[in-house]
Amino acid sequence: LGRLGRVEIPAGCSAVFHPGSATDHRRALLGRNFDFPTGTYSDIVGIRRTKDESPLAADPWVVELRPDRGYASIVVGIMDVLGGMDGVNEVGLAVTLLADNESPAPEPSVVPQVGLSEQQIVRYLLENCRDADEAKHALLIAKQYYIFVPCHFLVADRSGRSFVWEYSPGHNREHIVEPAAPGPVVCTNHLLHRWPDPATLPRDAESAGTAAFTYDRWRTLATKTALGPPADADEMRAHLDAVRFTFPAPGVRTLWQAIYDLEEASIELAFFLRDHEGTSHYTEPIRFTLGLDSQMKSCEIPHVAI
């Protein structure tokens, strides 16, 4: 099995980075919502559900990786244990991927190819790069492809530098989008290099409530960011709450919300549990710290029940 099929959903992830100079506590923070379909594998590929089949993303994993050669890291993901959706390494580099929902006629490889797939890029950067400059170089020399969906990547380091790595819609040109000076960066599911003037972003015609689509989610986060830096992780979490996919959004939920502290090489994760009585319920934030003198404590990640 090389690919988990396609599902058309009006959703995607949201991320925002605040350098230490833009936070009250002088710590670089990266926050993200991971949005994904709530269906089972059978639902997504269009076959009959098997007995007691769980949603495809019911069991996310968090792993601490200590390669013989490379930087230690904490990685969060689903499906491909050779990759990850986001993570942070011991020297304060954080990486998160977000789907590119703008590129027309995507051509997923369906099966593994030579090079690095979209999830494997996350681990490649975390294990090999100490800062944003090294990450740029690593991306420029790497053979990349996508099994499932084209993605762009928000990369940030402890010093406050950051950039978004993107491909052109034809996947034939690379683009590095970064702020003119170290400052906040907002990324959702449209290609930032295509919209250098945010004032020209189109409207998401079918967006409603808090579950807005890519352009409206970007505007919401950019507006909150413009009001000033978050006082702490709780305030940053509140900003991300404004663009979560929760009940009654059809077919998709924000499955986890992550806040990365790049100074501490730590992560706080709140996982989606279930919908109950018209409300989407999440765990309290679970904290993981990459302690170099001790292994990450065992912690059971809750199972998602749709």
N, C-alpha and C positions, 0 to 999 in steps of 0.2 A: 504494500500500500504506500503510494508516494504522495497522495493528495487527498484531502478530506472533502472535496467537492466545493461547489459555490453556493452561496446563498445571497440573495439581493436584500439588503436591509438598509433602511435610512438612518444609519448610525455610524459611529466611529469614535475614536479616542480623543481626549483633550489633554494638553500638557502646558505647564507654565514654569518658567525658571526665573528665580530672583537671585542675582548675585549677592554676596555678603554685604556689599556697599549699599544695597537697596533693601535691607532688612533691619529691623530695630535691634536685633541681637547680633548683627554683623556676621551671620552665617549664611552661606549659599544654600538655597533650598530649591529642589525640583519636585513638583507635584504632578500627578497624572491620574486620570480616570481611564480604566481599561474597560471598554465597551465591547460586548460580544453577544451573538445570538443565544437565546435561551433554549433552543431546540436540541434534540438528540442528534447523534450522527445520522440515524435513519431519516429524521426529518429533513436534514440539510441535503442529503443526497437523493431524497425522494423515494424512499422505500418504506415498507411497513415496519413500525417499531417492534423491536424484540421485547420479550417479557422482562419487566423490571428494568428497562433501559434508562440510564441516567442521562441528563443533559451532557452534551459533549464537553463543556467546560466546567462540569460539576466539581472537579477535583484539581484545582491549581496546585502548583508545588513551589516551594521556596527552598533553594539549596545554597549552601556555602561551598564554594569551590576554591581549592588550593592547589593549583597546577605546580608541577615540579619546576617548570620554567614559565614565569609570568606572574601577574598580580592576582592575589586572592580577591574574591568578590562574593557578593550575595546577588542571586539572580531569581527572578520571579517569572513563571511561565505556565503554559499549558501545551499539551501535545508533544512537541519536539524537545526531548531532553538534551539534545545536542545544542540547543539554542536557548532563547529566552525572549520575553517581551520587554523587560526593563531590568535594570540592576545598577549597582554601585561597586566600585573596587576600593582597595585599601588605601590608594593615594587620592581618593576623592573625585574620581571621574564617574559620571553618571550618564547612562544611555537609555533612551526609551524609543520604541518604534511606534508609528502611527500609520494607519492605512492611507494611501493616496486614492481618494475617491473622485479625482478629476480626470485622470488619464483615460482616454477613450480606448475601447477595444483591448483590454488587457490580455496578455498571452502567457498565462501561468505555465510553467514547465511541466506540471502534473507529477513528474518523477524527479528525483535528485539529479543534479547536473554537476559538472566540474565547477568548482568555486564555492561560494558561500551563499546560502539562501537567506531570506529576510530575517528569520529568527537567529540564525547563526552569526549574523553581523554583530548582534548585541554582545555575545560572548567574545567574539574576535577582538572587539575594541576594548572590552573590560580587561581581558587577560593580557593585552599587549601594549596598552597606551597609558601614559601617566597624565596627559593633559590634552587640551583641545588641539594644539598644534600637532601632536603625535597622532591624534585620531584623524585629522584631515589627511595626513600623509598616508596612514594605513588604509583609508577608504579609497584614495586615489590610485593605489597600486593593487587593490584587491579585485579579483574576478567575482562579480556579483550577479545573482539572478533571483527570481522569486518563484517559489512553488505554488503559492496560494494567491497572493495579491501584492501589487506594487506598494512599497512603503517609503516613507521618509523618516528621518531619524533626528531627534533632538539630542545633542551631545553637549555636556556642560562639565566644567571642572571646578575644583575647590577655589581657585583664584578669582572666579567670577566670569571667566571667558566661556562663550558658548557659540554654537552655530547649529543650523539645520541643514542636513545633507539631503539633497533631492536629485532625482533624475527628471529629464524633460519628459513630456507625455509620450514621446516615441522611445523613451529609455535609451537614447543614444548620446545624450550629453549630461554631464554632471554639473550640479549647481551647489555652491556653498553660500548659504544665506546667514548673515550674522549682523548684529547691531553695529551701528557706526562706532559706538563706544560701549564698554561693558554696561549692560543694563538688562531689564526684564525682556524675556522672549515668550511669546504665546504661539502655540502650534496646535492645529486641529487636523482636518482631513483634506484641505486644499493645498495646492502647491504655492508656497510663499513667493517663489521667484516669479510666478506669473502675475502676482498682484503687489507690485512694489508700493502702490498707493492704496492703503486700506480703505480710503474713502470710496473707491470704485468697486468694492466687493459687492456682488449681487445679493439680493435677498433670497432667503430660503422660503419659497412660497408656501410649503406645507408645514413649516415649523409651528409648534404650538407649545405653550407652557414652558416648563424648564427643559424639556427634551428637544432643544433646538438642534438644527443640522449644522454643518461645518461652518458656514459663514456667520450665522447668528451666534454659535458657541464661541467663535473667535472674538466677535464684537463684545460679547458679554464679559469674557475674561480680560480683554484689552481695556474695557471700561473700568473694571474693578482694579486692574493693575495701575491704571493712570491715577487713581485716587491716592496712591501712595503704597509703600511696601507693607507687606503683612507684618503684624507685630510678632507673630509666632506661627508655629505649624497649625494651630487651631484656626487662626484666621485664614491661612492659606487653604485649609480644608473647607472652610465655609465658601471661599471663592469657587472651588471646584464643585461644591454641592449644587451651585446654581446651574451647572450644565450636565448634571448626572442624568442618566436614563433610568427612571424609576417608574413604578406603577402610576398611570396605566399605559405607558408606552408599549406598543405591541411588538412582541418578538425579540426584544433586546433589553439588557440591563447593564448598568455599570457593575461589572463583576468584582472589581476591587478598586480601591482608591489608595494611592501610595504617596507618601511624603518622604523625600530623601533629604537627609542632612549630610551635605558633602564634607563638612568639617569632621564629623564623627564617623563617616562611612556607615551610616545607620539608615534604617527604613522603618516607617510606621505604616502598616497595612490594615485597612478595614475591608472585610470581605462581605459580599452579598450572601444572605442566607435564604430568604424566602419572601414571598408576598403574603401578607396576612391582613385580612379585614381592610383592604384598600390601601395598604402601606407597604413599602419595600423596607425590609429589615436588614441591618448590617451588624457585624460584630463591632465591638469597641476596637480601637486601633491596637494592633499587636506589634510590638517593637522587636526588631532584630538589629543587632549590632555586630559588626565585623571585628571581633576582638582578636588581635594577633597573637595573644598568649593563651587563648582558650578557644575551644570549639563552640559553635553556636548551639545554644541549648535546644533540645528537642521540643517541638511545639506542634501539636496536631492542628492542621488547617481544616476549617469546617467544610463539610460537604454541602454543595448548593442544592436546594430543593425547590424546584419551580412549581 
